[in-house]
Amino acid sequence: MKKRLIGIDLDQKSLRLAVLTREHGTLSVASVTEVKQDGTADPVSILRQALQDDFHLGDRLAACLPSGA
């Protein structure tokens, strides 16, 4: 079964997103994206847009949050 590993680095100016897939013990890079933001937008909506609302039950998420969060 294919699983996605989603890494997020969020700060005031950008959201960086890396999506990896793991299938049969093999990791592959699916996408690497950086979205610039002005700091007022909702991070969840930016993430949904970057992933095109394509969420799966087996997705794994890792996030790095700014120290002020």
Backbone as CSV, one residue per row, in Angstrom:
resi,resn,N_x,N_y,N_z,CA_x,CA_y,CA_z,C_x,C_y,C_z
1,MET,0.835,-1.180,0.000,0.000,0.000,0.000,0.883,1.248,0.000
2,LYS,0.582,2.184,-0.861,1.353,3.418,-0.967,0.947,4.365,0.160
3,LYS,1.946,4.923,0.855,1.686,5.916,1.893,2.420,7.197,1.545
4,ARG,1.824,8.334,1.929,2.470,9.623,1.713,3.014,10.143,3.029
5,LEU,4.201,10.695,2.955,4.833,11.369,4.080,4.902,12.839,3.708
6,ILE,4.273,13.688,4.508,4.158,15.110,4.192,4.920,15.906,5.240
7,GLY,5.905,16.668,4.802,6.683,17.517,5.699,6.365,18.975,5.443
8,ILE,6.140,19.732,6.527,5.764,21.141,6.408,6.693,21.986,7.257
9,ASP,7.203,23.055,6.674,7.972,24.069,7.401,7.243,25.387,7.195
10,LEU,6.731,25.939,8.276,5.868,27.108,8.208,6.520,28.267,8.956
11,ASP,6.606,29.418,8.297,7.049,30.623,8.991,6.187,31.800,8.546
12,GLN,6.536,32.999,8.946,5.715,34.175,8.654,5.626,34.492,7.162
13,LYS,6.647,34.127,6.395,6.702,34.528,4.989,6.448,33.404,3.993
14,SER,6.524,32.151,4.431,6.363,31.070,3.466,5.948,29.764,4.133
15,LEU,5.423,28.889,3.312,5.120,27.526,3.701,5.882,26.637,2.732
16,ARG,6.757,25.812,3.263,7.510,24.876,2.441,6.939,23.483,2.685
17,LEU,6.737,22.755,1.610,6.039,21.481,1.667,6.803,20.441,0.858
18,ALA,7.075,19.310,1.473,7.703,18.191,0.766,6.789,16.977,0.917
19,VAL,6.503,16.324,-0.186,5.657,15.135,-0.171,6.477,13.973,-0.714
20,LEU,6.591,12.937,0.108,7.287,11.715,-0.284,6.262,10.595,-0.335
21,THR,6.518,9.601,-1.162,5.681,8.406,-1.168,6.545,7.217,-0.770
22,ARG,5.927,6.307,-0.021,6.631,5.086,0.390,5.796,3.901,-0.053
23,GLU,6.400,3.061,-0.870,5.699,1.874,-1.354,6.700,0.731,-1.449
24,HIS,6.365,-0.376,-0.824,7.220,-1.565,-0.817,8.632,-1.245,-0.337
25,GLY,8.755,-0.365,0.682,10.050,-0.040,1.260,10.870,0.968,0.475
26,THR,10.331,1.514,-0.588,11.047,2.481,-1.413,10.444,3.871,-1.241
27,LEU,11.294,4.861,-0.934,10.863,6.250,-0.821,11.103,6.976,-2.133
28,SER,10.125,7.773,-2.544,10.251,8.595,-3.746,9.756,9.998,-3.431
29,VAL,10.397,10.998,-4.014,9.956,12.382,-3.846,8.823,12.634,-4.826
30,ALA,7.639,12.962,-4.285,6.484,13.253,-5.132,6.461,14.721,-5.522
31,SER,6.745,15.616,-4.553,6.776,17.043,-4.869,7.467,17.822,-3.764
32,VAL,8.019,18.942,-4.145,8.614,19.913,-3.213,8.094,21.277,-3.647
33,THR,7.465,21.988,-2.712,6.788,23.239,-3.039,7.095,24.295,-1.994
34,GLU,7.205,25.542,-2.435,7.299,26.672,-1.514,6.234,27.682,-1.913
35,VAL,5.396,28.063,-0.946,4.323,29.021,-1.173,4.621,30.257,-0.339
36,LYS,4.787,31.387,-1.009,5.008,32.650,-0.299,3.682,33.128,0.270
37,GLN,3.738,33.723,1.473,2.523,34.249,2.085,2.836,35.557,2.793
38,ASP,1.797,36.303,3.086,1.983,37.597,3.738,1.823,37.517,5.251
39,GLY,1.567,36.329,5.789,1.443,36.158,7.232,0.024,36.305,7.746
40,THR,-0.918,36.731,6.893,-2.299,36.901,7.335,-3.201,35.756,6.883
41,ALA,-2.748,34.971,5.925,-3.565,33.879,5.399,-3.585,32.711,6.380
42,ASP,-4.660,31.945,6.337,-4.811,30.765,7.178,-3.882,29.661,6.673
43,PRO,-2.954,29.177,7.500,-2.012,28.139,7.045,-2.710,26.860,6.574
44,VAL,-3.832,26.514,7.186,-4.553,25.303,6.777,-5.084,25.443,5.356
45,SER,-5.613,26.604,5.018,-6.123,26.787,3.652,-4.983,26.791,2.639
46,ILE,-3.833,27.335,3.015,-2.665,27.296,2.124,-2.231,25.851,1.907
47,LEU,-2.210,25.061,2.977,-1.832,23.650,2.872,-2.824,22.881,2.013
48,ARG,-4.118,23.105,2.232,-5.141,22.423,1.429,-4.976,22.745,-0.053
49,GLN,-4.699,24.018,-0.344,-4.523,24.428,-1.733,-3.264,23.797,-2.322
50,ALA,-2.184,23.779,-1.558,-0.932,23.195,-2.053,-1.078,21.701,-2.324
51,LEU,-1.878,21.009,-1.506,-2.113,19.573,-1.707,-3.332,19.301,-2.575
52,GLN,-3.958,20.354,-3.074,-5.134,20.261,-3.941,-6.250,19.462,-3.273
53,ASP,-6.418,19.650,-1.950,-7.451,18.963,-1.153,-7.404,17.448,-1.322
54,ASP,-6.241,16.914,-1.610,-6.082,15.479,-1.830,-5.461,14.851,-0.588
55,PHE,-6.294,14.524,0.397,-5.824,13.904,1.628,-6.213,12.432,1.632
56,HIS,-5.336,11.595,2.173,-5.587,10.159,2.240,-5.526,9.697,3.687
57,LEU,-6.208,8.626,4.007,-6.246,8.097,5.353,-4.854,7.710,5.860
58,GLY,-3.994,7.205,4.999,-2.665,6.757,5.403,-1.596,7.835,5.408
59,ASP,-1.956,9.086,5.133,-0.970,10.168,5.120,-0.341,10.351,6.489
60,ARG,0.953,10.646,6.505,1.678,10.954,7.739,2.184,12.373,7.604
61,LEU,2.057,13.156,8.662,2.379,14.568,8.623,3.420,14.896,9.681
62,ALA,4.430,15.671,9.274,5.427,16.191,10.214,5.535,17.685,9.958
63,ALA,5.469,18.469,11.028,5.487,19.934,10.874,6.539,20.538,11.781
64,CYS,7.174,21.572,11.282,8.111,22.377,12.054,7.442,23.733,12.247
65,LEU,7.134,24.084,13.489,6.432,25.327,13.768,7.402,26.383,14.280
66,PRO,7.140,27.643,13.994,7.993,28.713,14.519,7.918,28.755,16.046
67,SER,8.975,29.219,16.672,9.041,29.194,18.142,7.980,30.065,18.795
68,GLY,7.439,31.034,18.081,6.418,31.902,18.641,5.021,31.319,18.539
69,ALA,4.879,30.134,17.961,3.543,29.562,17.749,2.979,28.978,19.029
